[in-house]
């Protein structure tokens, strides 16, 4: 309540300018940071919570329950930048190996990988190991008809870009779309180089154009 009152401007007449009356105190004390597109009470609370979480995650293990230990291990692994630099692309290459490699980053995927490759198996691995839903989103949640039980939901997944508009509209959407395609091409070239696969820029561009075409069909 004190924070809400502090964010008001009681000197303004609410009948003349209700926005100034309700939000004037906030506007006079806060400026949108250059690193943000917005700044609200929720952003402040999030920043405060992150500071608290940082303190918790950096405390030494003192008989923590397993979930806390895992969170601290994950935090330390993310903060160990020297090891991240040392490992370079190895974690990504290992992830690709687990899902059957990547045709665009392979010299002979159709011959060596495709015969034993199973879409159902790889989609389940992406979901269970990497929490990544591809083509189909599937999750367990409360049953809308009976809240005392849980059921499996099947839904459409999220797209590679934030919304459907990015795949069809012009202007800024088109510029983002072009940059998105170029980003995919760049990553594919980097992975081919790290795997010591011969350079073939035209092949990479053709394959990534097909990926973009597939994503556009899914968005449609």
KOLKEPA-207890 format. One record per residue: residue number from 1; z, y, x of N, C-alpha, C in turn. Coordinates in nm, 2 decimals, always signed. Each point is the difference from the previous one (the first is absolute). Layout:
# KOLKEPA-207890
R  pos    n_up  n_north  n_east   ca_up  ca_north  ca_east    c_up  c_north  c_east
R  NUM       Z        Y       X       Z         Y        X       Z        Y       X
...
END
This chain:
# KOLKEPA-207890
R  pos    n_up  n_north  n_east   ca_up  ca_north  ca_east    c_up  c_north  c_east
R    1   +0.00    -0.12   +0.08   +0.00     +0.12    -0.08   +0.00    +0.13   +0.09
R    2   +0.08    -0.01   +0.10   +0.00     +0.12    +0.09   -0.13    +0.02   +0.07
R    3   -0.07    -0.10   +0.03   -0.13     +0.01    +0.07   -0.10    +0.06   -0.10
R    4   +0.00    -0.05   -0.13   -0.09     +0.06    -0.10   +0.02    +0.14   -0.02
R    5   +0.13    +0.04   -0.01   +0.03     +0.15    -0.02   -0.04    +0.08   +0.12
R    6   +0.01    -0.06   +0.12   -0.04     +0.07    +0.12   -0.15    +0.02   +0.01
R    7   -0.07    -0.09   -0.07   -0.15     +0.02    +0.01   -0.05    +0.09   -0.11
R    8   +0.09    +0.05   -0.09   -0.04     +0.09    -0.10   +0.00    +0.15   +0.04
R    9   -0.05    +0.09   -0.08   +0.00     +0.14    +0.03   +0.06    +0.06   -0.13
R   10   +0.13    +0.01   -0.01   +0.06     +0.06    -0.12   -0.03    +0.15   -0.03
R   11   -0.05    +0.06   +0.11   -0.04     +0.15    -0.02   -0.13    +0.01   -0.08
R   12   -0.08    -0.10   -0.01   -0.12     +0.01    -0.07   +0.02    -0.02   -0.15
R   13   -0.08    +0.06   -0.08   +0.01     -0.02    -0.15   -0.08    -0.12   -0.04
R   14   +0.07    -0.11   -0.05   -0.08     -0.12    -0.04   -0.10    +0.02   -0.11
R   15   +0.02    +0.11   -0.08   -0.10     +0.02    -0.10   -0.13    +0.07   +0.05
R   16   +0.02    +0.06   +0.12   -0.12     +0.06    +0.06   -0.07    -0.08   +0.11
R   17   +0.08    -0.07   +0.08   -0.05     -0.09    +0.11   +0.09    -0.12   +0.01
R   18   -0.02    -0.10   -0.08   +0.09     -0.12    +0.00   -0.01    -0.07   +0.14
R   19   -0.12    -0.01   +0.05   -0.02     -0.07    +0.13   +0.09    +0.06   +0.11
R   20   -0.01    +0.14   +0.01   +0.09     +0.07    +0.10   +0.14    -0.03   -0.03
R   21   +0.04    +0.00   -0.13   +0.14     -0.02    -0.03   +0.05    -0.14   +0.04
R   22   -0.09    -0.10   -0.03   +0.04     -0.14    +0.03   -0.01    -0.03   +0.15
R   23   -0.10    +0.05   +0.07   -0.03     -0.04    +0.14   +0.00    +0.11   +0.10
R   24   +0.04    +0.12   -0.04   +0.00     +0.11    +0.10   +0.09    -0.02   +0.12
R   25   +0.11    -0.06   -0.02   +0.09     -0.02    +0.11   -0.06    -0.10   +0.10
R   26   -0.07    -0.10   -0.05   -0.06     -0.10    +0.09   -0.11    +0.07   +0.08
R   27   -0.09    +0.08   -0.07   -0.11     +0.07    +0.06   +0.04    +0.09   +0.11
R   28   +0.12    +0.07   -0.01   +0.04     +0.09    +0.09   +0.06    -0.06   +0.13
R   29   +0.04    -0.13   -0.01   +0.06     -0.06    +0.12   -0.08    -0.11   +0.06
R   30   -0.11    -0.04   -0.06   -0.08     -0.11    +0.05   -0.15    +0.04   +0.02
R   31   -0.05    -0.05   +0.12   -0.14     +0.02    +0.03   -0.06    -0.14   +0.02
R   32   -0.12    -0.03   -0.05   -0.06     -0.13    +0.02   -0.03    -0.02   +0.15
R   33   +0.05    -0.10   +0.06   -0.02     -0.02    +0.14   -0.15    -0.02   +0.03
R   34   -0.04    +0.03   +0.12   -0.15     -0.02    +0.03   -0.04    -0.14   +0.00
R   35   +0.10    -0.09   +0.01   -0.04     -0.14    +0.01   +0.00    -0.07   -0.14
R   36   +0.02    +0.08   -0.11   +0.01     -0.05    -0.13   -0.09    +0.07   -0.10
R   37   -0.05    -0.07   -0.10   -0.08     +0.07    -0.10   +0.09    +0.04   -0.12
R   38   +0.13    -0.04   +0.00   +0.09     +0.04    -0.10   +0.14    +0.00   +0.05
R   39   +0.09    +0.06   -0.07   +0.14     +0.00    +0.04   +0.09    +0.01   -0.12
R   40   +0.07    -0.10   -0.03   +0.09     +0.00    -0.12   +0.13    -0.06   +0.03
R   41   +0.09    +0.00   -0.10   +0.13     -0.06    +0.02   +0.00    -0.14   +0.04
R   42   -0.11    -0.07   -0.05   -0.01     -0.14    +0.04   -0.04    -0.02   +0.15
R   43   -0.08    +0.09   +0.05   -0.03     +0.00    +0.14   +0.12    +0.02   +0.09
R   44   +0.09    +0.10   -0.05   +0.12     +0.03    +0.08   +0.09    -0.13   +0.00
R   45   +0.02    -0.06   -0.12   +0.08     -0.12    -0.01   -0.05    -0.11   +0.09
R   46   -0.14    -0.01   +0.00   -0.06     -0.11    +0.08   +0.03    +0.03   +0.15
R   47   -0.01    +0.12   +0.04   +0.03     +0.04    +0.14   +0.14    -0.03   +0.04
R   48   +0.09    +0.03   -0.10   +0.15     -0.02    +0.03   +0.03    -0.15   +0.00
R   49   -0.07    -0.08   -0.08   +0.02     -0.14    +0.00   -0.05    -0.06   +0.12
R   50   -0.11    +0.04   +0.06   -0.06     -0.05    +0.12   +0.09    +0.02   +0.12
R   51   +0.07    +0.12   +0.00   +0.10     +0.02    +0.11   +0.11    -0.10   -0.01
R   52   +0.05    -0.02   -0.13   +0.11     -0.10    -0.01   -0.04    -0.14   +0.04
R   53   -0.12    -0.04   -0.04   -0.06     -0.13    +0.03   -0.01    -0.01   +0.15
R   54   -0.05    +0.10   +0.07   -0.02     +0.00    +0.14   +0.14    -0.03   +0.07
R   55   +0.10    +0.07   -0.05   +0.14     -0.03    +0.06   +0.04    -0.14   -0.02
R   56   -0.02    -0.05   -0.12   +0.04     -0.14    -0.03   -0.08    -0.10   +0.08
R   57   -0.13    +0.02   +0.02   -0.08     -0.10    +0.07   +0.02    +0.01   +0.15
R   58   +0.06    +0.11   +0.05   +0.02     +0.01    +0.14   +0.14    -0.04   +0.04
R   59   +0.09    -0.04   -0.09   +0.13     -0.05    +0.03   -0.01    -0.15   +0.05
R   60   +0.09    -0.04   +0.09   +0.00     -0.13    +0.05   +0.03    -0.10   -0.11
R   61   -0.05    -0.13   +0.02   +0.03     -0.10    -0.09   +0.15    -0.04   +0.01
R   62   +0.06    +0.01   -0.12   +0.15     -0.04    -0.01   +0.02    -0.09   -0.11
R   63   -0.05    -0.12   +0.01   +0.02     -0.10    -0.10   -0.08    +0.03   -0.13
R   64   -0.12    +0.07   +0.02   -0.08     +0.04    -0.11   -0.05    -0.12   -0.07
R   65   -0.03    +0.01   -0.13   -0.06     -0.10    -0.08   -0.15    -0.01   +0.05
R   66   -0.06    -0.11   -0.03   -0.14     -0.03    +0.06   -0.10    +0.11   -0.04
R   67   +0.01    +0.05   -0.12   -0.10     +0.10    -0.04   +0.01    +0.13   +0.09
R   68   +0.12    +0.04   +0.03   +0.02     +0.12    +0.09   -0.05    -0.03   +0.14
R   69   +0.03    -0.12   +0.05   -0.05     -0.04    +0.13   -0.15    +0.01   +0.01
R   70   -0.07    -0.05   -0.10   -0.14     +0.00    +0.00   -0.05    +0.14   +0.00
R   71   +0.06    +0.09   -0.08   -0.04     +0.14    -0.01   +0.02    +0.07   +0.14
R   72   +0.11    -0.03   +0.07   +0.02     +0.06    +0.13   -0.10    -0.05   +0.10
R   73   -0.03    -0.13   +0.00   -0.10     -0.06    +0.09   -0.13    +0.06   -0.02
R   74   -0.04    +0.02   -0.13   -0.13     +0.07    -0.03   +0.00    +0.14   +0.05
R   75   +0.11    +0.07   -0.02   +0.00     +0.14    +0.05   -0.01    +0.01   +0.15
R   76   +0.07    -0.09   +0.07   +0.00     +0.01    +0.14   -0.14    -0.04   +0.05
R   77   -0.07    -0.09   -0.06   -0.13     -0.04    +0.04   -0.10    +0.11   -0.02
R   78   +0.02    +0.08   -0.10   -0.09     +0.12    -0.03   +0.02    +0.11   +0.10
R   79   +0.13    +0.01   +0.05   +0.03     +0.11    +0.09   -0.03    -0.04   +0.15
R   80   -0.03    -0.12   +0.02   -0.02     -0.04    +0.14   -0.15    +0.02   +0.03
R   81   -0.03    +0.13   +0.03   -0.14     +0.04    +0.02   -0.06    -0.06   +0.12
R   82   +0.08    -0.02   +0.11   -0.06     -0.05    +0.12   -0.05    -0.14   -0.02
R   83   +0.08    -0.08   -0.07   -0.05     -0.14    -0.03   -0.12    +0.00   -0.09
R   84   +0.00    +0.09   -0.10   -0.12     +0.02    -0.09   -0.12    +0.03   +0.08
R   85   +0.01    +0.09   +0.10   -0.11     +0.03    +0.08   -0.05    -0.12   +0.09
R   86   +0.10    -0.07   +0.05   -0.02     -0.11    +0.08   -0.08    -0.11   -0.07
R   87   +0.04    -0.03   -0.13   -0.06     -0.11    -0.08   -0.14    +0.05   -0.05
R   88   -0.02    +0.13   +0.00   -0.13     +0.05    -0.04   -0.05    -0.06   -0.13
R   89   -0.12    -0.07   +0.00   -0.06     -0.05    -0.13   +0.04    -0.14   -0.02
R   90   +0.08    -0.07   +0.08   +0.03     -0.14    -0.01   +0.06    -0.03   -0.14
R   91   +0.10    +0.08   -0.06   +0.05     -0.04    -0.13   -0.11    +0.00   -0.11
R   92   -0.10    +0.10   +0.01   -0.11     +0.00    -0.10   -0.09    -0.12   +0.02
R   93   -0.03    -0.03   +0.12   -0.09     -0.12    +0.03   +0.07    -0.13   -0.05
R   94   +0.13    -0.01   +0.01   +0.07     -0.11    -0.05   +0.00    -0.01   -0.15
R   95   +0.01    +0.12   -0.06   +0.00     +0.00    -0.15   -0.14    -0.04   -0.05
R   96   -0.11    +0.05   +0.07   -0.13     -0.04    -0.04   -0.02    -0.15   +0.02
R   97   +0.06    -0.06   +0.10   -0.02     -0.14    +0.03   +0.07    -0.08   -0.12
R   98   +0.11    +0.05   -0.05   +0.07     -0.07    -0.11   -0.08    +0.00   -0.13
R   99   -0.08    +0.10   -0.02   -0.08     +0.00    -0.12   -0.14    -0.04   +0.02
R  100   -0.03    -0.07   +0.11   -0.13     -0.06    +0.01   -0.10    +0.08   +0.08
R  101   +0.06    +0.10   +0.08   -0.09     +0.09    +0.08   -0.08    +0.10   -0.09
R  102   -0.08    +0.07   +0.06   -0.08     +0.11    -0.07   -0.15    -0.02   +0.04
R  103   -0.08    -0.02   -0.09   -0.15     -0.03    +0.03   -0.06    +0.12   +0.09
R  104   +0.04    +0.12   -0.03   -0.06     +0.11    +0.07   +0.05    +0.01   +0.14
R  105   +0.11    -0.07   +0.03   +0.06     +0.01    +0.14   -0.02    -0.14   +0.06
R  106   -0.10    -0.07   -0.04   -0.02     -0.14    +0.06   -0.15    -0.02   +0.03
R  107   -0.03    -0.07   +0.10   -0.14     -0.03    +0.04   -0.06    -0.11   -0.09
R  108   +0.08    -0.09   -0.04   -0.05     -0.12    -0.08   +0.09    -0.05   -0.11
R  109   +0.06    +0.10   -0.07   +0.09     -0.03    -0.11   -0.05    -0.10   -0.10
R  110   -0.13    +0.01   -0.04   -0.06     -0.09    -0.10   +0.00    -0.14   +0.04
R  111   -0.01    -0.02   +0.13   -0.01     -0.14    +0.06   +0.14    -0.06   +0.02
R  112   +0.09    +0.08   +0.06   +0.13     -0.05    +0.05   +0.11    +0.01   -0.10
R  113   +0.00    +0.10   -0.09   +0.11     +0.03    -0.09   -0.03    -0.03   -0.15
R  114   -0.11    +0.04   -0.04   -0.03     -0.01    -0.14   +0.01    -0.14   -0.06
R  115   -0.04    -0.11   +0.07   +0.01     -0.13    -0.07   +0.14    -0.04   -0.05
R  116   +0.10    +0.05   +0.08   +0.14     -0.04    -0.04   +0.07    +0.12   -0.07
R  117   -0.07    +0.11   -0.03   +0.07     +0.12    -0.05   +0.01    -0.01   -0.15
R  118   +0.12    +0.02   -0.05   +0.03     -0.01    -0.15   +0.05    +0.14   -0.05
R  119   -0.07    +0.06   -0.09   +0.04     +0.13    -0.05   +0.14    -0.01   -0.07
R  120   +0.02    -0.11   -0.08   +0.13     -0.01    -0.07   +0.12    +0.00   +0.10
R  121   -0.02    -0.08   +0.11   +0.10     -0.02    +0.10   +0.03    +0.14   +0.07
R  122   -0.11    +0.06   +0.04   +0.01     +0.13    +0.08   +0.06    +0.11   -0.09
R  123   -0.03    +0.01   -0.13   +0.06     +0.10    -0.08   +0.15    -0.03   -0.02
R  124   +0.04    -0.12   +0.00   +0.14     -0.03    -0.01   +0.08    +0.04   +0.12
R  125   -0.07    -0.02   +0.12   +0.06     +0.04    +0.13   +0.01    +0.15   +0.01
R  126   -0.10    +0.07   -0.05   +0.00     +0.15    +0.00   +0.12    +0.05   -0.08
R  127   +0.02    -0.07   -0.11   +0.11     +0.04    -0.10   +0.13    -0.03   +0.06
R  128   +0.02    -0.13   +0.04   +0.14     -0.05    +0.04   +0.04    +0.05   +0.14
R  129   -0.09    +0.01   +0.09   +0.03     +0.04    +0.14   -0.01    +0.15   +0.03
R  130   -0.09    +0.06   -0.07   -0.03     +0.14    +0.03   +0.02    +0.10   -0.12
R  131   +0.04    -0.06   -0.11   +0.02     +0.08    -0.12   -0.12    +0.09   -0.04
R  132   -0.12    -0.06   +0.02   -0.13     +0.07    -0.02   -0.07    -0.07   -0.11
R  133   -0.03    +0.07   -0.11   -0.07     -0.06    -0.11   -0.15    +0.03   +0.01
R  134   -0.08    -0.10   +0.00   -0.14     +0.02    +0.01   -0.07    -0.07   -0.11
R  135   -0.09    +0.07   -0.07   -0.07     -0.04    -0.12   +0.08    -0.02   -0.12
R  136   +0.12    -0.07   +0.02   +0.09     -0.02    -0.11   +0.14    +0.04   +0.04
R  137   +0.07    +0.07   -0.09   +0.14     +0.03    +0.02   +0.09    -0.09   -0.08
R  138   +0.09    -0.07   +0.06   +0.09     -0.09    -0.07   +0.14    +0.02   +0.04
R  139   +0.09    +0.01   -0.10   +0.14     +0.02    +0.03   +0.09    -0.05   -0.11
R  140   +0.13    -0.02   +0.03   +0.09     -0.04    -0.10   +0.09    +0.11   -0.05
R  141   +0.01    +0.02   -0.13   +0.07     +0.11    -0.06   +0.06    -0.04   -0.13
R  142   +0.09    +0.08   -0.06   +0.06     -0.03    -0.13   -0.11    -0.02   -0.10
R  143   +0.02    -0.10   -0.09   -0.09     -0.02    -0.11   +0.02    +0.11   -0.10
R  144   -0.11    +0.07   -0.04   +0.00     +0.11    -0.10   +0.05    -0.05   -0.13
R  145   -0.02    -0.13   -0.03   +0.04     -0.05    -0.13   +0.14    -0.06   -0.01
R  146   +0.05    -0.03   +0.12   +0.14     -0.06    +0.01   +0.06    +0.04   +0.14
R  147   +0.08    +0.11   +0.00   +0.05     +0.05    +0.12   +0.10    -0.09   +0.07
R  148   +0.04    -0.11   -0.06   +0.09     -0.09    +0.07   -0.07    -0.10   +0.09
R  149   -0.13    +0.01   +0.01   -0.08     -0.09    +0.09   -0.10    +0.07   +0.08
R  150   -0.05    -0.06   +0.10   -0.11     +0.06    +0.08   -0.12    -0.09   -0.01
R  151   -0.12    +0.07   +0.01   -0.13     -0.07    -0.01   -0.09    +0.05   +0.11
R  152   -0.11    -0.07   +0.02   -0.10     +0.04    +0.10   -0.10    +0.09   -0.06
R  153   -0.02    +0.12   +0.06   -0.10     +0.09    -0.05   -0.12    +0.00   +0.09
R  154   -0.12    +0.01   -0.06   -0.12     +0.01    +0.08   -0.07    +0.13   -0.05
R  155   -0.04    +0.08   +0.10   -0.05     +0.13    -0.03   -0.11    +0.03   +0.11
R  156   -0.07    +0.12   -0.02   -0.09     +0.05    +0.09   +0.08    +0.06   +0.12
R  157   -0.06    -0.02   +0.12   +0.07     +0.06    +0.12   -0.03    +0.14   +0.02
R  158   +0.07    +0.07   +0.10   -0.04     +0.13    +0.03   -0.12    +0.00   +0.09
R  159   -0.07    +0.11   +0.01   -0.13     +0.02    +0.07   +0.03    +0.04   +0.14
R  160   -0.10    -0.01   +0.09   +0.02     +0.05    +0.14   +0.02    +0.14   +0.01
R  161   -0.06    +0.08   -0.09   +0.03     +0.15    -0.01   +0.08    +0.02   -0.12
R  162   +0.07    +0.12   -0.01   +0.10     +0.03    -0.10   -0.04    -0.03   -0.14
R  163   -0.12    +0.03   -0.04   -0.04     -0.01    -0.14   -0.15    -0.03   -0.01
R  164   -0.04    -0.03   -0.12   -0.14     -0.03    -0.03   -0.09    +0.12   +0.03
R  165   +0.05    +0.12   -0.02   -0.08     +0.12    +0.02   -0.06    +0.01   +0.14
R  166   +0.07    -0.05   +0.10   -0.05     +0.01    +0.13   -0.13    -0.08   +0.03
R  167   -0.03    -0.09   -0.09   -0.11     -0.09    +0.02   -0.13    +0.06   -0.07
R  168   +0.02    +0.09   -0.09   -0.11     +0.04    -0.08   -0.03    +0.16   -0.01
R  169   +0.11    +0.08   +0.02   -0.02     +0.14    -0.01   -0.05    +0.06   +0.13
R  170   -0.05    +0.13   -0.02   -0.06     +0.07    +0.12   +0.11    +0.09   +0.06
R  171   -0.05    +0.10   +0.07   +0.09     +0.10    +0.06   +0.09    -0.06   +0.11
R  172   +0.13    +0.03   -0.01   +0.10     -0.05    +0.09   +0.01    -0.15   -0.01
R  173   -0.02    -0.06   -0.12   +0.01     -0.14    -0.01   -0.11    -0.07   +0.08
R  174   -0.12    +0.06   +0.01   -0.10     -0.06    +0.08   +0.03    +0.01   +0.14
R  175   +0.05    +0.11   +0.05   +0.04     +0.02    +0.14   +0.10    -0.11   +0.04
R  176   +0.10    -0.02   -0.09   +0.10     -0.10    +0.03   -0.06    -0.14   +0.01
R  177   -0.09    -0.02   -0.10   -0.07     -0.13    +0.00   -0.08    -0.03   +0.13
R  178   -0.07    +0.10   +0.05   -0.07     -0.01    +0.12   +0.09    -0.02   +0.12
R  179   +0.11    +0.07   +0.00   +0.10     -0.02    +0.11   +0.06    -0.14   -0.01
R  180   +0.03    -0.05   -0.12   +0.05     -0.13    -0.02   -0.09    -0.11   +0.06
R  181   -0.13    +0.01   -0.03   -0.10     -0.09    +0.05   +0.00    +0.00   +0.15
R  182   +0.00    +0.12   +0.06   +0.00     +0.02    +0.14   +0.12    -0.06   +0.07
R  183   +0.12    +0.02   -0.07   +0.12     -0.06    +0.05   -0.01    -0.15   +0.01
R  184   -0.06    -0.07   -0.11   -0.01     -0.14    +0.01   -0.09    -0.04   +0.11
R  185   -0.11    +0.07   +0.02   -0.10     -0.03    +0.11   +0.07    +0.01   +0.13
R  186   +0.08    +0.10   +0.02   +0.07     +0.02    +0.13   +0.10    -0.11   +0.03
R  187   +0.08    -0.04   -0.10   +0.10     -0.11    +0.01   -0.08    -0.13   +0.04
R  188   -0.11    -0.03   -0.07   -0.07     -0.12    +0.02   -0.05    +0.00   +0.15
R  189   -0.05    +0.11   +0.05   -0.05     +0.01    +0.14   +0.11    -0.03   +0.09
R  190   +0.12    +0.06   -0.02   +0.11     -0.01    +0.09   +0.05    -0.15   +0.00
R  191   +0.00    -0.07   -0.11   +0.05     -0.13    +0.00   -0.11    -0.09   +0.07
R  192   -0.12    +0.02   -0.02   -0.11     -0.08    +0.07   +0.02    +0.02   +0.15
R  193   +0.03    +0.12   +0.04   +0.02     +0.03    +0.15   +0.12    -0.07   +0.05
R  194   +0.11    +0.00   -0.08   +0.12     -0.07    +0.05   -0.01    -0.15   +0.00
R  195   -0.09    -0.05   -0.08   -0.03     -0.15    +0.00   -0.11    -0.04   +0.09
R  196   -0.05    +0.10   +0.08   -0.11     -0.02    +0.09   -0.12    -0.06   -0.07
R  197   -0.03    +0.05   -0.12   -0.12     -0.03    -0.07   -0.11    +0.11   +0.04
R  198   -0.12    -0.05   +0.02   -0.11     +0.09    +0.04   -0.01    +0.12   -0.10
R  199   -0.04    +0.11   +0.05   -0.02     +0.12    -0.08   -0.13    -0.01   -0.08
R  200   +0.02    +0.03   -0.13   -0.12     -0.01    -0.10   +0.03    +0.11   -0.11
R  201   -0.02    +0.12   +0.03   +0.03     +0.11    -0.09   -0.07    -0.01   -0.13
R  202   -0.13    -0.04   +0.00   -0.08     -0.01    -0.12   +0.06    -0.10   -0.09
R  203   +0.04    -0.12   +0.05   +0.06     -0.11    -0.08   +0.13    +0.05   -0.06
R  204   +0.09    +0.07   +0.08   +0.12     +0.05    -0.05   -0.02    +0.10   -0.12
R  205   -0.09    +0.09   +0.02   -0.03     +0.10    -0.11   -0.05    -0.07   -0.12
R  206   -0.09    -0.10   +0.01   -0.05     -0.07    -0.12   +0.12    -0.08   -0.07
R  207   +0.08    -0.06   +0.08   +0.11     -0.08    -0.06   +0.10    +0.09   -0.07
R  208   +0.04    +0.12   +0.06   +0.09     +0.09    -0.06   -0.06    +0.07   -0.12
R  209   -0.13    +0.02   +0.00   -0.07     +0.05    -0.12   +0.02    -0.10   -0.12
R  210   -0.01    -0.13   +0.03   +0.02     -0.10    -0.10   +0.14    +0.00   -0.05
R  211   +0.10    +0.02   +0.09   +0.14     +0.01    -0.05   +0.02    +0.12   -0.09
R  212   -0.06    +0.11   +0.03   +0.00     +0.12    -0.08   -0.06    -0.02   -0.13
R  213   -0.11    -0.07   +0.00   -0.07     -0.04    -0.13   +0.08    -0.08   -0.09
R  214   +0.07    -0.10   +0.06   +0.09     -0.09    -0.07   +0.12    +0.07   -0.06
R  215   +0.06    +0.09   +0.08   +0.11     +0.08    -0.05   -0.04    +0.09   -0.12
R  216   -0.12    +0.05   +0.01   -0.05     +0.09    -0.10   -0.02    -0.08   -0.13
R  217   -0.05    -0.12   +0.01   -0.02     -0.08    -0.12   +0.13    -0.04   -0.06
R  218   +0.10    -0.02   +0.08   +0.14     -0.03    -0.05   +0.05    +0.12   -0.07
R  219   -0.02    +0.12   +0.06   +0.05     +0.12    -0.06   -0.07    +0.03   -0.13
R  220   -0.12    -0.04   -0.01   -0.07     +0.02    -0.13   +0.04    -0.09   -0.11
END
